[in-house]
């Protein structure tokens, strides 16, 4: 059962004297935690990285100059309810706008957690009709909200309907459920994802403490069923903004056969300025991983350009052109090397 604000107070994770101020936050942005996440929080640690991600705080009411209600421009690219078609060959399908937990940095926090959490059947049919009528759509990314809060029967229906669309080759699910409520990743849910088409699952994890034994077992059920599993993370101040934590997170993911896919620069969602780092700071953190960990452990550091212009890599560059031709290439330690190298080492 999800813990709301009052449940968090009763659990001792939030001091009662903060209830009034935090109720204002809960009135504006959804609040819910699962028992699995609540058990990870150390109430005696004022800088606990799990608490920072999930417990509401008064700073969420502070409006920053750069905050946007729709920070990545979903509305701009939504031709029908439930669909976002930003890139030519793929669409987002959002059948549900509820989650088992609500991340305090969520870029869709203005959309999720309301009373109208399910896409109505008629709107879902329109969304599928849109996909069917656009043969350029090669991949469908099922997101939300969190699609894994749906029953296995409903998930199977989504998969079957997409299987029937000839031009759709890849079906991808984005979910926090394996982290937030791993018991849901039971055999019926895994069976619902079986398909002749390529099915991928992308989980969301930001700190190595999230990868509990139960989470490892849940992910293992997906992997052993032959479902490729990737991970995306958000770079967050006070959570994972040091290279040791990032290294531990990415190593732990790869060790359970999950490929780190994206490391997101935090979006300009309302009330989330306290999480945000500068891009230059993020570049230094990501550069600190180069040479320290396997390439398997290195996601692409990306920024979703505000306004709906899409994701772009923003990691620091390792090359720059030389005025007299060729390139300067920097190694992981910061050393600079000409490319092509001087001709005295060439084979005669």
Secondary structure, 3 states (H helix, E strand, C coil): CCECHHHHHHCCCCCHHHHHHHHHHHHHCCCCECHHHHCCCCCCCCCCHHHHHHCCCHHHHCCCCCCECCCCCCHHHCCCCCEEEEECCEEEEECECCCCCCCCCCCCCCCCCCCCCECCHHHHHHHHHHHHCCCCCCEEEEECCCHHHCCHHHHHHHHHHHHCCCCCCEEEEEECHHHHCHHHCCHHHHHHCCCCCEEEEEEECCCHHHCCHHHHHHHHHHHHCCCEEEEEEEECCCCCCCHHHHHHHHHHHHHCCCEEEEEEECCCECCCHHHCCCHHHHHHHHHCCECCECHHHCCEEEEECCCCCCEEECCCCCEEECCCCCEEEECCCCCEEEECCCHHHCCC
